[in-house]
Amino acid sequence: MFWLTYRQHRMQLTVTAGLLVVVGILLLVNGNTAADSANPAKHFADLYTYLSWLQVVPVAIGVFWGAPLLAVEYERGTTKLVWTQSISRFRWLGVKLGFLAVLATLAGLAFGAMMQRWLEVFPTDRGDTDFTNRFDNPVLFAMTGVAPGAWWLFGFVLGTAAGALIRKTLPAIAATIAVTVGLMIGVTSVRDFYAEPKLVDLGGAGPTGHDPGGRVVEMVMDAAGEVTALKILPQDFYWRFQWTEAAILLAVSLLLTATAAFAIRRRS
């Protein structure tokens, strides 16, 4: 079953592996050049312009890995043959879904590790652009740490569930794109609520020239309208937010997996 799954999806796997190799080479070359440059921010900006588009990779994983997994089988009618053999439909789904889900997650984690290593070349104390901050920049947050692994997994499982429910490839692809993009936008807007912000007392000095040590989410004012304190999300919340987002996406992915299993149980 594993070999058959690989043979059926080797094109998607090869393209994804090629993407990771190309991105890795670009990050390595750009990082080495920036490390010896007097203006590393320029090198960052040159590559970031293109890298920022890779935040949509989870959508592509859902479209090319997930949606065809079951939808194509339904359209071709091969499910009627496969599910009448000695292998049950749940084992068939478990092997294919599990094998590809692990690969999608590992690929996402590898991508996140490469991006994280690249960002280490641009420390803020070198005067680089604020966009290099992986916590404050929502694009970099979603492409570093463990978040890419969770997002790539989610995109794949969502596409699979859409194919199981809709049983038509093109509508399943459309649904995958719409839901993934919508969730990306929604998660970005609520990410600041993952943890209670810390209160930083300014001691009457006001915010001017004061380094809050994190992302300011609210200014606290007194009766006279003077800013007396700041509510911030400290930079060291990065990993807390990463694991929170990954846990949310993992939970949703498990629900989608159960949905796909229920769909093939009810529909032959």
C-alpha positions as CSV (number, residue, x, y, z in Angstrom):
1,M,0.0,0.0,0.0
2,F,2.8,2.5,0.8
3,W,4.6,1.8,-2.5
4,L,1.3,2.1,-4.4
5,T,0.5,5.4,-2.6
6,Y,4.0,6.7,-3.5
7,R,3.6,5.6,-7.2
8,Q,0.2,7.3,-7.4
9,H,1.4,10.6,-5.9
10,R,5.1,10.7,-6.9
11,M,4.6,13.8,-9.1
12,Q,3.3,15.8,-6.2
13,L,6.0,14.5,-3.9
14,T,8.8,15.2,-6.5
15,V,7.6,18.8,-7.1
16,T,7.4,19.5,-3.4
17,A,10.8,18.1,-2.7
18,G,12.1,20.1,-5.6
19,L,10.6,23.3,-4.1
20,L,12.3,22.6,-0.8
21,V,15.6,22.1,-2.5
22,V,15.3,25.3,-4.5
23,V,14.2,27.4,-1.5
24,G,17.0,25.9,0.6
25,I,19.6,26.9,-2.0
26,L,18.2,30.4,-2.4
27,L,18.2,30.9,1.4
28,L,21.7,29.6,1.7
29,V,23.1,31.8,-1.0
30,N,21.2,34.9,0.2
31,G,22.1,34.3,3.8
32,N,25.8,33.9,3.1
33,T,25.9,37.0,1.0
34,A,24.0,39.0,3.7
35,A,26.3,37.8,6.5
36,D,29.2,39.6,4.8
37,S,27.3,42.6,3.6
38,A,27.3,46.1,5.1
39,N,23.6,46.4,4.2
40,P,22.0,43.0,5.0
41,A,18.5,44.5,5.0
42,K,18.7,45.0,1.3
43,H,19.5,41.3,0.7
44,F,16.6,40.4,3.0
45,A,14.2,42.6,1.1
46,D,15.3,41.3,-2.3
47,L,14.5,37.7,-1.4
48,Y,11.6,38.3,1.0
49,T,9.6,39.9,-1.9
50,Y,9.4,36.4,-3.4
51,L,9.5,34.3,-0.3
52,S,6.4,35.9,1.1
53,W,4.3,34.2,-1.6
54,L,5.2,30.9,-0.1
55,Q,2.7,31.5,2.7
56,V,0.1,30.1,0.2
57,V,1.9,26.7,0.0
58,P,-0.7,25.1,2.4
59,V,-3.4,26.0,-0.3
60,A,-1.3,24.3,-3.0
61,I,-0.8,21.2,-0.7
62,G,-4.6,21.0,-0.3
63,V,-5.2,21.5,-4.0
64,F,-2.6,19.1,-5.5
65,W,-2.2,16.6,-2.6
66,G,-5.5,16.5,-0.8
67,A,-8.4,17.2,-3.1
68,P,-7.6,14.6,-5.7
69,L,-6.8,11.9,-3.1
70,L,-10.5,10.7,-2.9
71,A,-12.3,12.9,-5.5
72,V,-10.4,11.4,-8.4
73,E,-11.1,7.9,-7.2
74,Y,-14.8,8.6,-7.0
75,E,-14.8,10.2,-10.5
76,R,-13.0,7.3,-12.0
77,G,-15.2,4.8,-10.2
78,T,-12.1,2.9,-8.9
79,T,-13.5,3.0,-5.3
80,K,-16.0,0.3,-6.3
81,L,-13.1,-2.0,-7.2
82,V,-10.7,-1.1,-4.4
83,W,-13.3,-1.3,-1.6
84,T,-14.5,-4.8,-2.7
85,Q,-11.0,-6.3,-2.3
86,S,-9.5,-7.7,0.9
87,I,-8.4,-4.3,2.1
88,S,-11.1,-2.4,3.9
89,R,-11.9,1.2,3.0
90,F,-10.8,2.4,6.4
91,R,-7.4,0.7,6.0
92,W,-7.1,2.0,2.5
93,L,-7.8,5.6,3.6
94,G,-5.7,5.2,6.7
95,V,-2.6,4.2,4.8
96,K,-2.9,6.8,2.1
97,L,-4.0,9.6,4.3
98,G,-1.5,8.7,7.1
99,F,1.5,8.3,4.7
100,L,0.9,11.6,2.9
101,A,0.0,13.5,6.0
102,V,3.3,12.6,7.7
103,L,5.2,13.6,4.5
104,A,3.3,16.9,4.3
105,T,4.0,17.7,8.0
106,L,7.7,16.8,7.7
107,A,8.0,18.9,4.6
108,G,6.4,21.9,6.3
109,L,8.7,21.5,9.4
110,A,11.7,21.4,7.1
111,F,10.6,24.5,5.4
112,G,10.0,26.3,8.7
113,A,13.5,25.2,10.0
114,M,15.2,26.6,6.8
115,M,13.3,29.9,7.1
116,Q,14.2,30.2,10.8
117,R,17.9,29.5,10.1
118,W,17.9,32.2,7.4
119,L,16.4,34.8,9.7
120,E,19.2,34.3,12.2
121,V,21.4,36.1,9.7
122,F,19.4,39.3,10.2
123,P,19.5,40.2,13.9
124,T,17.8,43.4,14.9
125,D,21.0,44.8,16.5
126,R,22.5,45.1,13.0
127,G,19.9,47.7,12.1
128,D,18.0,45.4,9.8
129,T,14.4,46.0,8.8
130,D,11.7,45.3,11.4
131,F,10.2,42.9,9.0
132,T,12.8,40.3,10.0
133,N,11.0,39.9,13.3
134,R,9.4,36.5,13.2
135,F,7.0,37.3,16.0
136,D,5.7,40.7,14.8
137,N,5.6,39.9,11.1
138,P,2.5,37.6,10.5
139,V,3.9,36.3,7.2
140,L,7.2,35.2,8.9
141,F,5.4,33.8,11.9
142,A,3.4,31.4,9.6
143,M,6.5,30.4,7.7
144,T,8.9,29.7,10.7
145,G,8.9,27.3,13.6
146,V,6.4,24.5,13.8
147,A,3.5,26.5,12.2
148,P,4.4,25.5,8.6
149,G,4.2,21.8,9.5
150,A,0.7,22.3,11.0
151,W,-0.5,24.5,8.1
152,W,0.7,22.1,5.4
153,L,-0.9,19.2,7.3
154,F,-4.2,21.2,7.6
155,G,-4.2,22.1,3.9
156,F,-3.7,18.4,2.9
157,V,-6.4,17.0,5.3
158,L,-8.9,19.7,4.3
159,G,-8.5,18.9,0.7
160,T,-8.9,15.2,1.4
161,A,-12.1,15.8,3.4
162,A,-13.5,18.1,0.7
163,G,-12.9,15.4,-1.9
164,A,-14.6,12.8,0.3
165,L,-17.6,15.0,0.8
166,I,-18.0,16.5,-2.6
167,R,-16.6,13.6,-4.7
168,K,-15.8,16.0,-7.6
169,T,-12.2,17.2,-8.0
170,L,-12.8,20.8,-9.2
171,P,-15.5,21.7,-6.7
172,A,-13.3,20.1,-4.0
173,I,-10.4,22.3,-5.1
174,A,-12.5,25.4,-5.0
175,A,-13.7,24.6,-1.5
176,T,-10.2,23.9,-0.3
177,I,-8.9,27.2,-1.6
178,A,-11.8,29.2,-0.1
179,V,-11.6,27.6,3.3
180,T,-7.8,27.6,3.6
181,V,-7.5,31.3,2.6
182,G,-10.4,32.2,4.8
183,L,-8.9,30.4,7.8
184,M,-5.5,32.0,7.2
185,I,-7.0,35.5,7.3
186,G,-9.1,34.6,10.3
187,V,-6.2,33.2,12.3
188,T,-4.0,36.2,11.6
189,S,-6.7,38.5,12.9
190,V,-7.1,36.5,16.2
191,R,-3.5,35.5,16.8
192,D,-3.0,38.2,19.5
193,F,-5.7,36.5,21.6
194,Y,-3.6,33.4,22.1
195,A,-2.3,34.8,25.4
196,E,-3.1,37.5,27.9
197,P,-0.9,40.6,27.2
198,K,1.4,41.8,29.9
199,L,1.0,45.2,31.4
200,V,4.1,47.5,31.3
201,D,3.9,50.5,33.6
202,L,5.6,53.6,32.0
203,G,5.9,55.4,35.3
204,G,4.5,58.6,33.9
205,A,7.3,58.9,31.4
206,G,5.0,58.3,28.4
207,P,5.7,56.0,25.5
208,T,8.2,58.2,23.7
209,G,11.6,56.6,23.5
210,H,10.4,53.7,25.6
211,D,11.2,50.2,24.3
212,P,8.2,48.1,25.4
213,G,10.0,44.8,24.6
214,G,7.2,43.4,22.6
215,R,4.2,44.1,20.4
216,V,1.9,46.8,21.7
217,V,-1.7,45.8,21.6
218,E,-3.2,48.5,23.7
219,M,-2.3,51.8,25.4
220,V,-3.7,52.5,28.9
221,M,-4.5,56.1,29.6
222,D,-5.3,58.1,32.7
223,A,-8.2,60.6,33.1
224,A,-6.0,63.3,31.6
225,G,-5.5,61.3,28.4
226,E,-1.8,60.6,29.2
227,V,-0.5,57.1,28.3
228,T,0.5,55.5,31.6
229,A,1.0,51.9,30.6
230,L,1.1,49.6,27.7
231,K,-0.4,46.1,27.1
232,I,2.2,44.1,25.2
233,L,2.8,40.7,23.8
234,P,6.5,40.0,24.7
235,Q,8.9,38.6,22.0
236,D,9.4,35.5,24.2
237,F,5.7,34.6,23.5
238,Y,6.8,33.4,20.0
239,W,7.1,29.7,20.8
240,R,4.0,29.8,23.0
241,F,2.0,31.2,20.1
242,Q,3.6,28.7,17.7
243,W,2.6,25.7,19.7
244,T,-0.9,27.2,20.3
245,E,-1.5,27.7,16.6
246,A,-0.1,24.2,15.8
247,A,-2.4,22.6,18.4
248,I,-5.4,24.4,17.0
249,L,-4.6,23.3,13.4
250,L,-3.8,19.7,14.6
251,A,-7.2,19.5,16.3
252,V,-9.0,20.8,13.2
253,S,-7.1,18.3,11.1
254,L,-8.2,15.4,13.3
255,L,-11.8,16.5,13.0
256,L,-11.4,16.7,9.2
257,T,-9.9,13.2,9.2
258,A,-12.9,11.9,11.1
259,T,-15.2,13.7,8.6
260,A,-13.4,12.0,5.6
261,A,-13.7,8.6,7.3
262,F,-17.4,9.1,8.0
263,A,-18.0,10.3,4.4
264,I,-16.4,7.1,2.8
265,R,-18.3,5.0,5.3
266,R,-21.7,6.5,4.3
267,R,-20.9,6.8,0.6
268,S,-19.6,4.1,-1.7
